[in-house]
């Protein structure tokens, strides 16, 4: 089992920044991929960004150039730096880890972009 705990969400004005953190614990050996998904009210959960072992990254088109995902292997933590936030970035952000054949999820953290 892998446990994921997110932090860093909150309320921010359009154009502002937030950094989300996700700390992994438990059976963290051989986690292949970690990432962030988000779910807006009334919408399906969607991929925001992920990073695989070795450092390759993948971003949703809507966040390219604004968001940056990074991973600190020593701390078993993945980060999502979000800049130039827009109201449409509002949602619950979930941390995800893929290990073996299983997906693991955090409890989610709310991000609200509003003036």
Secondary structure as the mmCIF struct_conf table of DSSP 4:
data_model
#
loop_
_struct_conf.conf_type_id
_struct_conf.id
_struct_conf.beg_label_comp_id
_struct_conf.beg_label_asym_id
_struct_conf.beg_label_seq_id
_struct_conf.end_label_comp_id
_struct_conf.end_label_asym_id
_struct_conf.end_label_seq_id
STRN STRN1 UNK A 2 UNK A 7
STRN STRN2 UNK A 10 UNK A 12
TURN_TY1_P TURN_TY1_P1 UNK A 14 UNK A 15
STRN STRN3 UNK A 18 UNK A 26
BEND BEND1 UNK A 27 UNK A 27
TURN_TY1_P TURN_TY1_P2 UNK A 29 UNK A 30
STRN STRN4 UNK A 31 UNK A 39
TURN_TY1_P TURN_TY1_P3 UNK A 41 UNK A 42
BEND BEND2 UNK A 43 UNK A 43
STRN STRN5 UNK A 46 UNK A 52
TURN_TY1_P TURN_TY1_P4 UNK A 53 UNK A 54
BEND BEND3 UNK A 55 UNK A 55
STRN STRN6 UNK A 57 UNK A 59
HELX_RH_3T_P HELX_RH_3T_P1 UNK A 61 UNK A 63
TURN_TY1_P TURN_TY1_P5 UNK A 64 UNK A 66
STRN STRN7 UNK A 67 UNK A 72
TURN_TY1_P TURN_TY1_P6 UNK A 73 UNK A 76
STRN STRN8 UNK A 77 UNK A 82
BEND BEND4 UNK A 84 UNK A 84
HELX_RH_3T_P HELX_RH_3T_P2 UNK A 87 UNK A 89
STRN STRN9 UNK A 91 UNK A 99
TURN_TY1_P TURN_TY1_P7 UNK A 100 UNK A 101
STRN STRN10 UNK A 102 UNK A 105
STRN STRN11 UNK A 109 UNK A 113
#
